[in-house]
């Protein structure tokens, strides 16, 4: 791999690790607040209580935010490993990010058309997942011939 392409890949996955870390903090905050039974206050939107209190926010008694935290931690770990040369992990990274993007799109639909309420923390997570999806697309274009 040419040096410039390697540097581009490293930078791209360093960015992915940073984005995933931001998502991890967001998801951990929501998980902790949920487990402690506290209500999350929204400052930019007014629907956090409706969204986070809905049955869509829990899967089998586990807060969906905890599942998101695990996903973001996994993506952070994979991105870090890929940035340090473990490029064989790219396909796993792409699959997990794809699942995260699909889940985010579904949850955006639920917020908009089912609950008719938005949670700013959920919107942040969806945005970060979609940014990670964008990174996957850029990486695919950079390495599609390999």
C-alpha positions in Angstrom: 0.0 0.0 0.0 1.4 3.4 -0.9 2.5 5.6 2.0 -0.1 8.3 1.2 -2.9 5.7 1.1 -1.7 4.2 4.4 -1.7 7.7 6.1 -5.2 8.3 4.7 -6.4 5.0 6.2 -4.8 5.8 9.5 -6.3 9.2 9.7 -9.7 8.0 8.7 -9.7 5.3 11.4 -8.4 7.7 14.0 -11.3 9.9 13.1 -13.6 6.9 13.4 -12.2 6.1 16.8 -12.8 9.7 18.0 -16.4 9.6 16.7 -17.0 6.2 18.4 -15.6 7.6 21.6 -18.1 10.5 21.5 -20.9 8.0 20.9 -19.7 5.8 23.8 -19.8 8.7 26.2 -23.3 9.6 25.0 -24.5 6.0 25.3 -22.9 5.5 28.7 -24.5 8.7 30.1 -28.0 7.5 28.9 -27.3 4.0 30.3 -26.3 5.3 33.7 -29.2 7.7 34.0 -31.6 4.9 33.0 -30.2 2.4 35.5 -30.3 5.0 38.3 -33.9 5.8 37.4 -33.3 9.4 36.7 -35.0 11.4 34.0 -32.7 12.9 31.3 -33.2 16.6 30.7 -33.2 17.9 27.2 -32.0 21.4 26.4 -32.3 21.4 22.6 -35.5 19.3 22.3 -38.4 18.6 24.5 -39.0 14.9 23.9 -36.3 13.1 25.9 -38.8 11.8 28.5 -41.2 10.4 25.9 -38.5 8.8 23.9 -36.4 7.4 26.7 -39.5 6.3 28.7 -41.0 4.4 25.7 -40.9 0.7 25.3 -38.5 1.2 22.3 -35.8 2.3 24.8 -35.5 -1.1 26.4 -34.8 -4.6 24.9 -35.6 -7.5 27.3 -35.0 -5.3 30.3 -31.7 -3.9 29.0 -31.5 -0.2 28.1 -31.0 0.2 24.4 -28.3 2.8 25.3 -26.3 0.0 26.9 -26.4 -2.0 23.6 -25.3 1.2 21.9 -22.4 1.6 24.4 -21.2 -1.9 23.6 -21.5 -1.2 19.9 -19.6 2.1 20.2 -16.9 0.5 22.4 -16.5 -2.3 19.8 -16.2 0.2 16.9 -13.8 2.3 18.9 -11.6 -0.8 19.5 -11.8 -1.9 15.9 -11.0 1.5 14.5 -8.0 1.8 16.8 -6.7 -1.6 15.8 -7.2 -0.8 12.1 -5.5 2.5 12.5 -2.5 0.6 13.9 -2.3 -1.7 10.9 -4.8 -4.5 11.6 -6.6 -3.9 8.3 -8.1 -7.4 8.2 -10.6 -6.2 10.8 -12.1 -3.7 8.2 -14.9 -6.0 7.2 -16.0 -6.6 10.9 -15.9 -2.8 11.4 -18.1 -2.3 8.3 -20.7 -4.8 9.3 -21.0 -3.4 12.8 -21.2 0.2 11.6 -23.8 -0.9 9.0 -25.9 -2.5 11.7 -25.6 0.7 13.8 -26.6 2.9 10.9 -29.6 0.7 10.1 -30.7 0.7 13.8 -30.2 4.5 13.9 -32.4 5.0 10.9 -35.1 2.8 12.3 -35.0 4.6 15.6 -35.2 8.0 13.8 -38.3 6.7 12.1 -39.8 5.7 15.5 -39.0 9.1 17.0 -40.5 11.0 14.1 -43.5 8.9 13.1 -44.4 6.7 16.1 -43.5 8.7 19.2 -43.6 12.1 17.5 -40.9 13.2 19.9 -37.2 13.6 19.7 -34.4 13.1 22.2 -31.3 15.2 21.6 -29.0 12.5 23.0 -30.6 9.9 20.6 -30.2 12.3 17.7 -26.6 12.8 18.6 -26.1 9.1 18.6 -27.8 8.7 15.3 -25.7 11.5 13.8 -22.5 9.9 15.1 -23.6 6.5 13.7 -24.2 8.0 10.3 -20.8 9.8 10.4 -19.3 6.4 11.0 -21.3 5.1 8.0 -19.8 7.9 6.0 -16.3 6.9 7.1 -17.1 3.3 5.9 -18.2 4.6 2.5 -15.0 6.7 2.1 -12.9 3.8 3.2 -14.6 1.5 0.7 -13.9 4.0 -2.1 -10.3 4.2 -1.0 -9.8 0.4 -0.9 -12.3 -0.9 -3.4 -9.6 -2.2 -5.8 -7.8 -4.3 -3.1 
